[in-house]
Amino acid sequence: MARKYVRHSDDFKRQAVERMKTCSSVRSLAKELDVQRRLLYRWKEELDPTPKEPTADVNDTGQAGRLKQEVVRLEAALGRKTLELNFFKAALQKVGARRQSKQLPGNAESTTRSGK
């Protein structure tokens, strides 16, 4: 049996997200509220989004504030470099695997020999 589309109020969504923070089982809460569990998580993301990248406090002044900003900048750079490194490691492994399979006896070469 197909579920009927129900539009929930913003107040209902806020209350559901608040209860979600303190409940022991999101599955039982979803059943109690007669909504899908993934809908509760979607509401939580919409109403209480977490920042994707950490940022330093704008109000923080002085040396501590500059150091926090520098740490955030360096952590982001480290994350990017780690992604690049993982990409190149995977590419190198694929190239190595191709070279090994071409060197096995009985495999045809990738180029033809000249008629000389």
Secondary structure, DSSP 8 states (H G I E B T S, - for coil): ---------HHHHHHHHHHHHH-S-HHHHHHHHTS-HHHHHHHHHHHS---SS----SS--HHHHHHHHHHHHHHHHHHHHHHHHHHHHHHHHHHHHHHHHHHSTT---SS-----
